[in-house]
Amino acid sequence: WYAGVLALFMVTFALGGYAFVRRGAVTALDETLAEASTAVGEAIALLIAQGHDVDAAVPAVLDQVYFRDLTIAVLDRQRGMLVGTSPADSTDVAADSGSLAPVVDVPVDSVHISDAELARVLARAGARRGAYVTVEGDRGPVRVFAFPRTVGGHAIVIGAAHSLRAQRSLLGKLELALAAGVPVLLLLAT
């Protein structure tokens, strides 16, 4: 009966430890995504407060922002499209079209998700609150935070995306270690 109590304790401890590590990893990533989106939103708002319009502010900020293993994109809610990162990347838009920023394919290689899928995720964001969603990317799951903002009287959604491949790989190795380690420890204890 001692072995049974020890087994119950070890399994409970292993499951609790795994849940703690998994929840901590998700929470840390969510905080990083929210901080990145907020920082980009504040930078855009600052440029608008300095007299720039949205057409100039969004590409200027996106040209200057770089996060390792994180992709930032901005959705123009009125047009339902991702907005450009620089004039060199932009497509020609008629002057009378009323567009606010050139539309381009935002490079999202670091998260391996298509522009269209990222735009769909950002478009589903509510009008006031940020939302987290995990979607399937080209090379595995991607965690996205969509942060809706109104800047200069214009509704945009700032998105931060990060691949979950590394996190899932680490959790898989931890699962394997626990699945192999608990029985081995039980055999050694008996």
Accessible surface in RSA format (square Angstrom, percent):
REM  Atomic radii and reference values for relative SASA: ProtOr
REM  Chains: A
REM  Algorithm: Lee & Richards
REM  Probe-radius: 1.40
REM  Slices: 20
REM RES _ NUM      All-atoms   Total-Side   Main-Chain    Non-polar    All polar
REM                ABS   REL    ABS   REL    ABS   REL    ABS   REL    ABS   REL
RES TRP A   1   210.28  84.4 160.06  77.5  50.21 117.9 153.43  81.8  56.85  92.2
RES TYR A   2   160.91  75.1 156.45  89.0   4.46  11.6 117.21  88.1  43.69  53.9
RES ALA A   3    42.59  39.2  36.01  55.6   6.58  15.0  39.37  55.4   3.22   8.5
RES GLY A   4    46.20  57.0   0.00   N/A  46.20  57.0  37.25 102.2   8.95  20.0
RES VAL A   5    86.13  56.7  83.61  75.7   2.53   6.1  84.79  73.7   1.34   3.6
RES LEU A   6    60.22  33.5  57.33  41.0   2.89   7.3  59.91  42.1   0.31   0.8
RES ALA A   7    26.68  24.5  26.54  41.0   0.14   0.3  26.68  37.6   0.00   0.0
RES LEU A   8   125.91  70.1 121.67  87.0   4.24  10.7 125.33  88.0   0.59   1.6
RES PHE A   9   128.05  64.1 122.22  75.7   5.83  15.2 127.48  77.3   0.57   1.6
RES MET A  10    26.66  13.8  23.68  15.7   2.97   7.1  22.00  18.7   4.65   6.2
RES VAL A  11    64.48  42.4  63.76  57.7   0.71   1.7  64.48  56.0   0.00   0.0
RES THR A  12    82.84  58.9  77.48  78.6   5.35  12.8  67.31  90.4  15.53  23.5
RES PHE A  13   143.92  72.0 136.80  84.7   7.11  18.5 142.87  86.6   1.04   3.0
RES ALA A  14    11.81  10.9   8.36  12.9   3.45   7.9  11.60  16.3   0.21   0.6
RES LEU A  15   117.94  65.7 114.10  81.6   3.83   9.6 114.42  80.4   3.51   9.5
RES GLY A  16    41.75  51.5   0.00   N/A  41.75  51.5  35.22  96.6   6.53  14.6
RES GLY A  17    32.55  40.1   0.00   N/A  32.55  40.1  30.43  83.5   2.12   4.7
RES TYR A  18    33.07  15.4  32.14  18.3   0.93   2.4  31.96  24.0   1.11   1.4
RES ALA A  19    56.89  52.3  50.71  78.3   6.18  14.1  54.30  76.5   2.59   6.9
RES PHE A  20   162.36  81.2 155.09  96.1   7.27  18.9 161.08  97.7   1.28   3.7
RES VAL A  21    63.44  41.7  57.14  51.7   6.30  15.2  61.77  53.7   1.66   4.5
RES ARG A  22   101.20  42.5 101.20  51.6   0.00   0.0  21.02  28.7  80.18  48.6
RES ARG A  23   152.69  64.1 150.14  76.5   2.55   6.1  64.84  88.6  87.85  53.2
RES GLY A  24    37.52  46.3   0.00   N/A  37.52  46.3  32.32  88.7   5.20  11.6
RES ALA A  25    27.63  25.4  15.18  23.4  12.45  28.3  24.10  33.9   3.53   9.4
RES VAL A  26    36.94  24.3  36.85  33.4   0.09   0.2  36.94  32.1   0.00   0.0
RES THR A  27    49.58  35.3  47.82  48.5   1.76   4.2  45.88  61.6   3.70   5.6
RES ALA A  28    55.65  51.2  50.67  78.2   4.97  11.3  53.38  75.2   2.26   6.0
RES LEU A  29    20.08  11.2  15.62  11.2   4.46  11.2  19.23  13.5   0.85   2.3
RES ASP A  30    18.55  13.0  18.55  18.5   0.00   0.0   8.29  19.5  10.26  10.2
RES GLU A  31    98.50  56.6  95.44  72.2   3.06   7.3  34.74  67.2  63.76  52.1
RES THR A  32    66.95  47.6  65.74  66.6   1.22   2.9  40.08  53.8  26.87  40.6
RES LEU A  33     0.00   0.0   0.00   0.0   0.00   0.0   0.00   0.0   0.00   0.0
RES ALA A  34    24.92  22.9  24.78  38.2   0.14   0.3  24.92  35.1   0.00   0.0
RES GLU A  35   121.19  69.6 113.55  85.9   7.63  18.2  47.22  91.3  73.96  60.4
RES ALA A  36     3.96   3.6   1.34   2.1   2.62   6.0   3.58   5.0   0.39   1.0
RES SER A  37     0.00   0.0   0.00   0.0   0.00   0.0   0.00   0.0   0.00   0.0
RES THR A  38    57.59  41.0  57.59  58.4   0.00   0.0  44.26  59.4  13.33  20.1
RES ALA A  39    54.01  49.7  42.01  64.8  12.00  27.3  48.60  68.4   5.41  14.3
RES VAL A  40     1.83   1.2   1.04   0.9   0.79   1.9   1.83   1.6   0.00   0.0
RES GLY A  41     0.00   0.0   0.00   N/A   0.00   0.0   0.00   0.0   0.00   0.0
RES GLU A  42    93.06  53.4  89.96  68.1   3.10   7.4  37.01  71.6  56.05  45.8
RES ALA A  43    35.76  32.9  30.46  47.0   5.30  12.0  34.80  49.0   0.96   2.5
RES ILE A  44     0.00   0.0   0.00   0.0   0.00   0.0   0.00   0.0   0.00   0.0
RES ALA A  45    26.49  24.4  21.50  33.2   4.99  11.4  22.88  32.2   3.62   9.6
RES LEU A  46   105.49  58.7 101.24  72.4   4.25  10.7 105.16  73.9   0.33   0.9
RES LEU A  47    37.73  21.0  37.73  27.0   0.00   0.0  37.73  26.5   0.00   0.0
RES ILE A  48    33.08  18.8  24.44  18.2   8.64  20.8  24.44  17.6   8.64  23.4
RES ALA A  49    87.68  80.6  45.06  69.5  42.62  97.0  56.74  79.9  30.94  82.0
RES GLN A  50   113.70  63.6  76.80  56.1  36.90  87.8  37.80  80.5  75.90  57.6
RES GLY A  51    69.28  85.4   0.00   N/A  69.28  85.4  36.51 100.2  32.77  73.4
RES HIS A  52    82.60  45.1  71.91  50.0  10.69  27.4  47.91  49.4  34.70  40.4
RES ASP A  53    83.42  58.4  73.80  73.5   9.62  22.8  43.82 103.1  39.60  39.5
RES VAL A  54    14.03   9.2  12.20  11.0   1.83   4.4  12.20  10.6   1.83   5.0
RES ASP A  55    55.95  39.2  50.14  49.9   5.80  13.7  18.96  44.6  36.99  36.9
RES ALA A  56    44.36  40.8  34.24  52.8  10.12  23.0  41.84  58.9   2.52   6.7
RES ALA A  57     0.05   0.0   0.00   0.0   0.05   0.1   0.05   0.1   0.00   0.0
RES VAL A  58     0.61   0.4   0.61   0.6   0.00   0.0   0.61   0.5   0.00   0.0
RES PRO A  59    10.38   7.6  10.38   9.5   0.00   0.0  10.38   8.6   0.00   0.0
RES ALA A  60    43.22  39.7  33.20  51.2  10.02  22.8  41.01  57.8   2.21   5.9
RES VAL A  61     7.99   5.3   4.76   4.3   3.23   7.8   7.99   6.9   0.00   0.0
RES LEU A  62    15.93   8.9   3.77   2.7  12.16  30.6   3.80   2.7  12.13  32.6
RES ASP A  63    68.33  47.9  35.97  35.8  32.36  76.5  17.39  40.9  50.95  50.8
RES GLN A  64   151.35  84.6 119.94  87.7  31.40  74.8  45.79  97.5 105.56  80.1
RES VAL A  65    42.42  27.9  20.68  18.7  21.75  52.4  24.26  21.1  18.16  49.3
RES TYR A  66   182.43  85.2 154.52  87.9  27.91  72.6 124.27  93.4  58.16  71.7
RES PHE A  67    66.03  33.0  58.16  36.0   7.87  20.5  61.83  37.5   4.20  12.0
RES ARG A  68   192.57  80.9 172.38  87.9  20.18  48.1  60.93  83.3 131.64  79.8
RES ASP A  69    70.01  49.0  63.93  63.6   6.07  14.4  13.37  31.5  56.63  56.5
RES LEU A  70    14.92   8.3   4.25   3.0  10.67  26.8   4.25   3.0  10.67  28.7
RES THR A  71    10.54   7.5   6.53   6.6   4.01   9.6   6.67   9.0   3.87   5.8
RES ILE A  72    17.83  10.1   6.46   4.8  11.37  27.4   6.46   4.7  11.37  30.9
RES ALA A  73     0.21   0.2   0.06   0.1   0.15   0.3   0.06   0.1   0.15   0.4
RES VAL A  74     0.00   0.0   0.00   0.0   0.00   0.0   0.00   0.0   0.00   0.0
RES LEU A  75     1.61   0.9   1.61   1.2   0.00   0.0   1.61   1.1   0.00   0.0
RES ASP A  76     1.83   1.3   1.83   1.8   0.00   0.0   1.54   3.6   0.29   0.3
RES ARG A  77    73.34  30.8  50.99  26.0  22.36  53.2  28.42  38.8  44.92  27.2
RES GLN A  78   131.13  73.3  91.28  66.7  39.85  94.9  39.89  84.9  91.23  69.2
RES ARG A  79    85.34  35.8  58.12  29.6  27.22  64.8  29.29  40.0  56.05  34.0
RES GLY A  80    40.71  50.2   0.00   N/A  40.71  50.2  20.47  56.2  20.24  45.3
RES MET A  81    86.75  44.9  84.67  56.0   2.08   5.0  73.01  62.1  13.75  18.2
RES LEU A  82     7.62   4.2   5.09   3.6   2.53   6.4   5.09   3.6   2.53   6.8
RES VAL A  83     3.88   2.6   3.88   3.5   0.00   0.0   3.88   3.4   0.00   0.0
RES GLY A  84     0.02   0.0   0.00   N/A   0.02   0.0   0.02   0.1   0.00   0.0
RES THR A  85    19.01  13.5  19.01  19.3   0.00   0.0  16.14  21.7   2.88   4.3
RES SER A  86    20.24  17.1  20.11  26.8   0.13   0.3  15.08  32.1   5.16   7.2
RES PRO A  87   110.21  80.3  96.91  88.3  13.30  48.3  98.84  81.6  11.37  70.7
RES ALA A  88   100.25  92.2  57.46  88.7  42.79  97.3  69.98  98.6  30.27  80.2
RES ASP A  89    76.94  53.9  56.68  56.4  20.26  47.9  15.92  37.5  61.02  60.9
RES SER A  90    36.96  31.2  16.45  22.0  20.51  47.2   0.02   0.1  36.93  51.7
RES THR A  91    82.10  58.4  72.14  73.1   9.96  23.7  68.86  92.5  13.24  20.0
RES ASP A  92   155.00 108.6 122.11 121.5  32.90  77.8  42.62 100.3 112.38 112.1
RES VAL A  93    53.90  35.5  23.61  21.4  30.30  73.0  27.55  23.9  26.35  71.5
RES ALA A  94    65.91  60.6  43.17  66.6  22.74  51.7  55.21  77.7  10.70  28.4
RES ALA A  95   114.84 105.6  69.91 107.9  44.93 102.2  81.44 114.7  33.39  88.5
RES ASP A  96   135.48  94.9  99.72  99.3  35.76  84.6  50.94 119.9  84.54  84.3
RES SER A  97    63.70  53.8  24.09  32.1  39.61  91.2  34.81  74.1  28.89  40.5
RES GLY A  98    62.49  77.1   0.00   N/A  62.49  77.1  42.24 115.9  20.25  45.3
RES SER A  99    27.86  23.5  10.96  14.6  16.90  38.9   3.24   6.9  24.63  34.5
RES LEU A 100    47.74  26.6  47.37  33.9   0.36   0.9  47.74  33.5   0.00   0.0
RES ALA A 101     3.41   3.1   0.47   0.7   2.94   6.7   3.21   4.5   0.21   0.6
RES PRO A 102    32.32  23.6  31.00  28.3   1.32   4.8  31.61  26.1   0.70   4.4
RES VAL A 103    23.43  15.4  21.65  19.6   1.78   4.3  21.65  18.8   1.78   4.8
RES VAL A 104    12.31   8.1   2.41   2.2   9.90  23.8   7.94   6.9   4.37  11.9
RES ASP A 105   120.15  84.2 102.10 101.6  18.05  42.7  26.72  62.9  93.43  93.2
RES VAL A 106     4.70   3.1   2.98   2.7   1.73   4.2   2.98   2.6   1.73   4.7
RES PRO A 107    91.13  66.4  73.64  67.1  17.49  63.6  82.09  67.8   9.04  56.2
RES VAL A 108    10.99   7.2   9.02   8.2   1.97   4.7   9.19   8.0   1.80   4.9
RES ASP A 109   112.70  78.9 106.81 106.3   5.89  13.9  35.73  84.1  76.97  76.8
RES SER A 110    54.08  45.7  29.21  39.0  24.87  57.3  38.03  81.0  16.05  22.5
RES VAL A 111     0.92   0.6   0.00   0.0   0.92   2.2   0.00   0.0   0.92   2.5
RES HIS A 112    44.27  24.2  38.73  26.9   5.54  14.2  21.55  22.2  22.71  26.4
RES ILE A 113     4.85   2.8   1.05   0.8   3.80   9.2   1.70   1.2   3.15   8.6
RES SER A 114    52.94  44.7  43.33  57.8   9.60  22.1  43.97  93.6   8.97  12.6
RES ASP A 115    34.09  23.9  29.24  29.1   4.85  11.5  19.95  47.0  14.14  14.1
RES ALA A 116    57.91  53.2  46.24  71.4  11.67  26.5  54.53  76.8   3.38   8.9
RES GLU A 117    39.53  22.7  39.53  29.9   0.00   0.0  11.78  22.8  27.75  22.7
RES LEU A 118     1.08   0.6   1.08   0.8   0.00   0.0   1.08   0.8   0.00   0.0
RES ALA A 119    16.36  15.0  15.70  24.2   0.66   1.5  16.02  22.6   0.34   0.9
RES ARG A 120   125.41  52.7 121.99  62.2   3.42   8.1  61.06  83.4  64.35  39.0
RES VAL A 121     4.00   2.6   0.76   0.7   3.24   7.8   0.76   0.7   3.24   8.8
RES LEU A 122     0.00   0.0   0.00   0.0   0.00   0.0   0.00   0.0   0.00   0.0
RES ALA A 123    51.17  47.0  35.39  54.6  15.77  35.9  36.08  50.8  15.09  40.0
RES ARG A 124   152.05  63.8 118.80  60.6  33.24  79.1  76.43 104.5  75.61  45.8
RES ALA A 125     8.92   8.2   0.00   0.0   8.92  20.3   2.47   3.5   6.45  17.1
RES GLY A 126    40.41  49.8   0.00   N/A  40.41  49.8  35.13  96.4   5.28  11.8
RES ALA A 127    89.94  82.7  60.80  93.8  29.14  66.3  62.30  87.7  27.65  73.2
RES ARG A 128   219.17  92.0 188.64  96.2  30.53  72.7  64.77  88.5 154.40  93.6
RES ARG A 129   197.98  83.1 191.19  97.5   6.79  16.2  71.96  98.3 126.02  76.4
RES GLY A 130    33.33  41.1   0.00   N/A  33.33  41.1   2.41   6.6  30.92  69.3
RES ALA A 131    43.16  39.7  38.20  59.0   4.96  11.3  42.83  60.3   0.33   0.9
RES TYR A 132    86.33  40.3  58.64  33.4  27.69  72.1  46.34  34.8  39.99  49.3
RES VAL A 133    48.78  32.1  45.47  41.2   3.31   8.0  48.78  42.4   0.00   0.0
RES THR A 134    56.36  40.1  31.19  31.6  25.17  60.0  26.00  34.9  30.35  45.9
RES VAL A 135    17.01  11.2  10.15   9.2   6.86  16.5  17.01  14.8   0.00   0.0
RES GLU A 136   128.00  73.5 103.47  78.3  24.53  58.4  60.51 117.0  67.49  55.1
RES GLY A 137    12.18  15.0   0.00   N/A  12.18  15.0   3.04   8.4   9.14  20.5
RES ASP A 138   116.27  81.4  79.43  79.1  36.84  87.1  29.95  70.5  86.32  86.1
RES ARG A 139   139.65  58.6 122.39  62.4  17.26  41.1  33.93  46.4 105.72  64.1
RES GLY A 140    16.31  20.1   0.00   N/A  16.31  20.1  11.45  31.4   4.86  10.9
RES PRO A 141    21.84  15.9  21.84  19.9   0.00   0.0  21.84  18.0   0.00   0.0
RES VAL A 142     0.75   0.5   0.75   0.7   0.00   0.0   0.75   0.6   0.00   0.0
RES ARG A 143    42.26  17.7  42.26  21.5   0.00   0.0   3.89   5.3  38.37  23.3
RES VAL A 144     0.00   0.0   0.00   0.0   0.00   0.0   0.00   0.0   0.00   0.0
RES PHE A 145    14.10   7.1  14.10   8.7   0.00   0.0  14.10   8.5   0.00   0.0
RES ALA A 146     2.12   1.9   2.10   3.2   0.02   0.0   2.10   3.0   0.02   0.0
RES PHE A 147    43.81  21.9  43.81  27.1   0.00   0.0  43.81  26.6   0.00   0.0
RES PRO A 148     9.57   7.0   2.09   1.9   7.48  27.2   2.09   1.7   7.48  46.5
RES ARG A 149    54.71  23.0  44.95  22.9   9.76  23.2  15.01  20.5  39.70  24.1
RES THR A 150    96.28  68.5  70.01  71.0  26.28  62.6  43.37  58.3  52.91  80.0
RES VAL A 151     5.31   3.5   1.79   1.6   3.53   8.5   5.31   4.6   0.00   0.0
RES GLY A 152    57.38  70.8   0.00   N/A  57.38  70.8  21.92  60.2  35.45  79.4
RES GLY A 153    72.07  88.9   0.00   N/A  72.07  88.9  33.68  92.4  38.40  86.0
RES HIS A 154     9.83   5.4   9.67   6.7   0.16   0.4   6.29   6.5   3.55   4.1
RES ALA A 155    35.72  32.8  32.88  50.7   2.84   6.5  32.88  46.3   2.84   7.5
RES ILE A 156     2.18   1.2   1.76   1.3   0.42   1.0   1.76   1.3   0.42   1.1
RES VAL A 157     0.00   0.0   0.00   0.0   0.00   0.0   0.00   0.0   0.00   0.0
RES ILE A 158     0.00   0.0   0.00   0.0   0.00   0.0   0.00   0.0   0.00   0.0
RES GLY A 159     1.21   1.5   0.00   N/A   1.21   1.5   0.78   2.1   0.43   1.0
RES ALA A 160     0.00   0.0   0.00   0.0   0.00   0.0   0.00   0.0   0.00   0.0
RES ALA A 161     0.47   0.4   0.47   0.7   0.00   0.0   0.47   0.7   0.00   0.0
RES HIS A 162    43.29  23.7  43.29  30.1   0.00   0.0  28.74  29.6  14.55  16.9
RES SER A 163    17.87  15.1  16.44  21.9   1.43   3.3  14.24  30.3   3.63   5.1
RES LEU A 164     6.47   3.6   6.47   4.6   0.00   0.0   6.47   4.5   0.00   0.0
RES ARG A 165   115.17  48.4 108.62  55.4   6.54  15.6  31.09  42.5  84.08  51.0
RES ALA A 166    76.72  70.5  62.85  97.0  13.87  31.6  70.34  99.1   6.38  16.9
RES GLN A 167    28.91  16.2  21.99  16.1   6.92  16.5  17.19  36.6  11.72   8.9
RES ARG A 168   102.92  43.2  94.78  48.3   8.14  19.4  38.73  52.9  64.19  38.9
RES SER A 169    57.42  48.5  43.97  58.7  13.45  31.0  35.73  76.1  21.69  30.4
RES LEU A 170   107.64  59.9 105.25  75.3   2.39   6.0 106.94  75.1   0.69   1.9
RES LEU A 171     6.12   3.4   6.12   4.4   0.00   0.0   6.12   4.3   0.00   0.0
RES GLY A 172    31.61  39.0   0.00   N/A  31.61  39.0  25.08  68.8   6.53  14.6
RES LYS A 173   138.51  67.6 131.87  80.9   6.64  15.8  80.82  72.7  57.69  61.5
RES LEU A 174    49.26  27.4  45.14  32.3   4.12  10.3  48.67  34.2   0.59   1.6
RES GLU A 175    85.00  48.8  79.65  60.3   5.34  12.7  29.63  57.3  55.37  45.2
RES LEU A 176   127.47  71.0 123.49  88.3   3.99  10.0 126.95  89.2   0.52   1.4
RES ALA A 177    58.73  54.0  43.86  67.7  14.87  33.8  53.07  74.7   5.66  15.0
RES LEU A 178    51.27  28.6  48.93  35.0   2.35   5.9  49.84  35.0   1.44   3.9
RES ALA A 179    69.65  64.0  46.68  72.0  22.97  52.3  59.24  83.4  10.41  27.6
RES ALA A 180    56.17  51.6  46.64  72.0   9.52  21.7  55.38  78.0   0.79   2.1
RES GLY A 181    26.66  32.9   0.00   N/A  26.66  32.9  26.51  72.7   0.15   0.3
RES VAL A 182    20.39  13.4  19.89  18.0   0.50   1.2  19.89  17.3   0.50   1.3
RES PRO A 183    65.46  47.7  62.83  57.3   2.63   9.6  64.99  53.7   0.47   2.9
RES VAL A 184    79.34  52.2  79.14  71.6   0.20   0.5  79.30  68.9   0.04   0.1
RES LEU A 185    94.67  52.7  91.75  65.6   2.91   7.3  91.75  64.4   2.91   7.8
RES LEU A 186    36.94  20.6  36.48  26.1   0.46   1.2  36.78  25.8   0.16   0.4
RES LEU A 187   135.35  75.4 121.99  87.3  13.35  33.6 122.59  86.1  12.76  34.3
RES LEU A 188   136.66  76.1 107.37  76.8  29.29  73.6 110.77  77.8  25.89  69.7
RES ALA A 189    60.49  55.6  17.39  26.8  43.09  98.0  29.11  41.0  31.38  83.1
RES THR A 190   109.19  77.7  48.07  48.7  61.12 145.7  65.45  87.9  43.74  66.1
END  Absolute sums over single chains surface
CHAIN  1 A    10804.3       8513.1       2291.2       6925.3       3879.0
END  Absolute sums over all chains
TOTAL         10804.3       8513.1       2291.2       6925.3       3879.0
